[in-house]
Amino acid sequence: MASVARSVIVSGSRITGLTRDVIAELVAEIGPLWADQHYRRLAGRPRRRAVGAGARHKLVFVDRLLATLVHLRHGVTHDVLACWFGVDRSTITRAIGEVRPLLAERGCAVGPGVRLRTLADVVDYLGASGQSAIIDATEIRVRRPAQATEGRDRYVSGKSKQNAVKALVVTDVQGRLLFSGALKPGSCPDITQARDAGLVELLDRHRDLRILADAGYQGLGAQTGGRVVTPPHRKFKKNAPTWWEERFTQQRKAHSSRRIRVEHGIAHLKNWRALTRHLGRRELLDELVPAIAGLASTHRQQPQPTAAG
């Protein structure tokens, strides 16, 4: 049963969104880390038998990785994955819980051997390469906290009027994902999220760096010496001259067309169904978001198939 599921998942790139070569790279990269983690967990407790003795795993590492990828890509429940691989549901839950943090530690791929794991890494990379970036926030719907939970209303988004968690997203001017994280409850303003993430202090290191943002970040421009570029303010609240209104509209459209690429990067994140609506514990999003961001950045670097003929 497991071998059949493995062959189907690997052969169809639509199931995971990744090619055979990328999956093979993930196995080679994460496999030794998982084995070392498993050994340390076994050796870190009193034992009567030697480490490695006893029954072997019913679910080998490759199947654990594939089950995690399918779960993240399509939101397949643990019960369904257990039927696919012929194991118990708890085995799938344990496997995903072991592989997911290893995927989260990979970071976003921006080149051969170059990965960005934190917001500080992103700012230093952009400053060293002389590139610009685009910043925005995206909301991930979550379950409503229990009635007795303190701060329950903090998760209600003022924009969507739904319970959500907000993730900070940074892309380059081509829409390539550089970072996703710094999670905040849905009621947190975008500018507050950026400030709490330390963006203002990080930008002090690179005076020539420019980051495009929408109107939700107005105020960061003055705070960072113009390094955060936001749409122009409306000078006239009413009775604006026609010539000024036309110029104002043109400036906002030009700014919007420059920063639209970050929406494309967010769309690649939301292609992974686990981020369209999260039905698990909110605490897992700290691992889930960077794990999917790293996988989505890898997907963007894959060569796209060309049309035949």
N, C-alpha and C positions, 0 to 999 in steps of 0.2 A: 504493500500500500504506500509506504513512504517513498520507495523508489519511483513509483508511477507519478506521485505528486511532485517529486523533485524534477523529473524529466519534463513534465508539463510546464512547470513554473519557469525553468531555465530556458526552455525552447521558445516560450512566448514572451517577448519583451513588453507586451502590453500589460502583463500581469503585475510586474514589478516596476515597469518604466525604465529598466536597466538592461543593457545588453549582456551577453555571456561573458565578454571580456571584463566588464565592470564588476560583475558578480564574482568572477575569478579573482580579481584584484582585492575585493572585499574579503574573500575567504583567506587569501594570503596575508592580508594586513591584520584582520581582526582575529583570525584563528589562534595565533600564538598568544595574543592578549587574553583571549577567553580561556585558553588552556592554563596559562599562568594564574589567572584569577581563580579558576576552579581548584588548582593545586593549593594555592594559599588558603582558600576556604577550608579545604580538607585538612591541611596540616596545622591550621590554627586552632584546633580543638582536640581535647583528649580522645585518643583512639585505642582500641584493642587490636585492630588489624592495621597493617601497613597501608600507606596511601596508595591507592590504585587497586587494592584487593576488592573482591566482591563482584557483583553483577555489573555488566557494562551498560552504558546508556542505550535506551531504546531509540533515542533521538540524537543522531550525531550532530556535530556542530554545523555542517552545511545545511541540514534541515532546520536547525534552530535559526540560522540566519535567514533562510528563505521564508520561514513562517513569520519572522519579524518584518521582513520587507513587504510581504503580502498584507499583513495587518496594517502597516503604516500607509500603504498605497491605497487600499480599498476599504479599510475599516472592517475587515472580516473578523467576526467574533472568534473568540478562543474555542468555542464549542465546534464551530465549523472547521477550523484548522485542525483540531484534534481528530475529527473524522477523516480529514484528508490524509493525515500522517499516521493514522492508526494508533494513537496514544491517548492518554487521559488528558482531560482539560487542564488539570493542574500542571502537567508537564509543559504544555504550551505556555501557560501563564508564567511559569518559572523561566522558561527559555527566553521569552520576550523581555522579562525583567533583567536577564543577564546580558542580552545583546544590545538592548536599547542604550544604556549608558556608554557602551563602547562606541556606538555610532555617534553619540552626542559629542564625544571627545575628539572626533576627527576634524571638525571645523569645515569651513567652506574652501573648496579648491579654486585657486585663481591661476594656477600654472603648474608645470611639472615640479613636484616636490614642495610646492608653496601652499600652505593652508593658513587661514585666518580663523582663530578660535575666539578671540575677545574683541570688544570694541576698540581697545587700545591697539591691538594688532592691525585692525583696519585703518585707523588713523595714521599709524606709522607707515603702513604699506602705501597708502595714498600720498602721504607727504614725501616719501622717498621716490615714488614713481612719477610724481607731478600730475597725477590724475585728479579729476573731480568726482564727486559722489552725489547720490540722491538719497534722501532720508524720508521715511514715512512710517506710519503705524498701521497695523491691521488687527482686526478683532477676531477672536476665536470664540465661538459660542460654547458655553459650558453649562453644566447642570446648575440649577438654582441651589444655593447653599441651604442647609437644613434651617428650620425656623428658629432654633435656639442659637444659631451660629452668630458670634459677635462680628459686627461689620458686614452683615449680610447684604446691605444695600450698596456697598462699595462696588459690587460686581455688575450693577445695572448700568449699562452704557447710556450716556445721554444722547448718543447719535442713533443707535439702533433700538433703544428701549428694551434691550434683552440682556440677559446675564452673559457676560463675556469677559475674557482676559485679553489684554492688549499687548501685542508684541512689536518691538522696534525692528524695522527692516532697513538695511543699508545696501544699496546696489551701486555699481559704477554707471557711467552714462550710457552704456549699452544694455543695462538691465541685468547684468550678471550679479548674482547674489554674493554679497561679501559678509553679511552678518544678519542674524535674526535671534532676538532674545530680549533681555532686560524686561521681563514680563511685569505687568502692572494690572490691577483690577480695571474693569471696563470704564469706571467713572473717572479715571485719572486723565487729565488733559495731556495732549501730545507733547507740549512744551515741557511740562513737569516731568514726564517720563524721560525725555532727553536730558534734562538737567540732572535728574537722579542717577542716570547712567554715567554721568561724568563727562558728557560730551564737551561742555564748555572748557573744562580744565584740560582735556585732551587736545583741543584745538589750539591751545596756547603754545604747543610744541612746534606747530607748523603754521607760520604766518601766511603762506601763499596758498594754502588749501582752501578750496571752495566747495560748499555743500549746498545743493538745491533742496528746498523744502516748500511745503504748501503754506497756506495762511494759518494753519494751526501752530506754526512755529514762529509767528511774528513776535519779535522781541528778542529772539536769539541773535538776530543780525547785529543789533546795537551792543549786546552783551559780549559778542565774540569779535567785535571790530570789523563787521561786514563779511566774515568768513562763512556765515550761514545766510544764503540768499533766499528771500521770500518774495511773494508777489507785492507789487506796489500798493500802498495805502490809498484809499479813496480820499482825496483832498476836499471835495465838495460833497456835502451830504444832500444838498438839493440845489436846483437852479444852476447846474454845472454848465459851462460853455460847451457848445457842440464839439469844437475842435479838441477840447480837453477830454471829453467823454470818449471820443474816437481813439485818441492816443492811449488813454487808460485801458480801453478794451484791447487794443493791439498789444500793449505791454503784458497784460495778463494772459492773453492767448499765447504769446511767445514764451512766456515762462512756463505755462502749462504744457506746451509741446516739448519743452526741454526736459521736464521732470516726469513725463508720462511713462518713461521706461521703468520707473520703480513699480508702477502698477503691473507691468509685465512680469517683473520678478516676483511680486506677491501672487500673481496668478499661477506661477510655477509652484509656489509653495502650496496653494490651495488645491492644486491638482492631486495632492496627497490627501486622501479623504479623512485621515485622522485629524486634519486641521480645519476641515470645514465645520465640523461640530464634534467637540470632544465630550464623550460620554463617560470617561473614567474620572479618576481623581484629579483635581486641579494641580496637585503637587507634581504630577507626572509631566506636566507641560514644560517644566524646566529642563527635562531631558528630551522630550518629544520634539520641541521646536528646533533646537540646534541639530538634532539628529536628522530631521527631514531637510533642514536647510543645507546640510552637508551633502545629502543624497541628491537634492535638487540641483545644487551647483555642479555635481558630477554629471548629472543628466544633461545640463546645458552644454558641457564640453564634448559630448559625444557627437560624432559626425552624423549629420542628418541625411536620411536617404533621399536620393534624387529621383525625380520622376522618369519612368522608362520612356524611351523613344524620344 
